[in-house]
Amino acid sequence: MKTSIKLVLIYFLMQLAGALVSGTLYAVYVYWATGTLEEGRVETWVVAPATLLGFLFMTLYLWKKRY
């Protein structure tokens, strides 16, 4: 039970890390490409990469810990 709770909390942290990384990178890209930072544009296009990065981070963590 302790291990499952730990893994769920780590999963939440990995999803948050994925959102922060992809949000930052996409905001920089939008600013570089258009010259302005449009929040609506960044918010709508960052959801899918954030989820995928969260899955990738969690997979790498589990692989590193040999689960």
C-alpha positions in Angstrom: 0.0 0.0 0.0 2.8 2.4 0.8 4.5 1.7 -2.5 1.3 2.4 -4.5 0.7 5.7 -2.7 4.3 6.7 -3.3 4.0 5.9 -7.0 0.8 7.9 -7.4 2.4 10.9 -5.8 5.4 10.6 -8.0 3.0 10.3 -11.0 1.4 13.6 -10.1 4.8 15.2 -9.8 5.9 13.9 -13.1 2.7 15.2 -14.8 3.4 18.6 -13.2 7.0 18.5 -14.4 5.8 17.7 -17.9 3.4 20.6 -17.9 6.1 23.0 -16.7 8.6 21.9 -19.2 6.3 21.8 -22.2 4.6 25.1 -21.2 7.8 26.9 -20.9 9.2 25.6 -24.1 6.1 26.3 -26.1 5.8 29.8 -24.6 9.3 30.5 -25.7 8.6 29.1 -29.2 5.4 31.2 -29.5 7.2 34.4 -28.4 10.1 33.7 -30.8 7.8 32.9 -33.7 5.2 35.7 -33.3 6.9 38.3 -31.2 4.1 38.3 -28.7 3.1 35.9 -26.0 -0.6 34.9 -26.5 -1.8 33.0 -23.4 -4.8 31.5 -25.2 -2.6 30.1 -27.9 -0.1 28.6 -25.5 -2.8 27.1 -23.2 -4.6 25.3 -26.0 -1.6 23.8 -27.7 0.4 22.7 -24.6 -2.0 20.1 -23.2 -1.1 17.1 -25.4 2.7 17.6 -25.1 2.4 18.1 -21.4 0.6 14.8 -21.0 3.1 13.0 -23.2 6.1 14.4 -21.4 4.5 13.4 -18.0 4.1 9.8 -19.3 7.7 9.9 -20.6 9.1 11.1 -17.3 7.1 8.5 -15.4 8.3 5.7 -17.7 11.9 6.8 -17.3 11.5 7.0 -13.5 10.0 3.5 -13.4 12.7 2.1 -15.7 15.4 3.7 -13.7 14.0 2.2 -10.4 13.5 -1.2 -12.1 9.7 -1.4 -11.3 
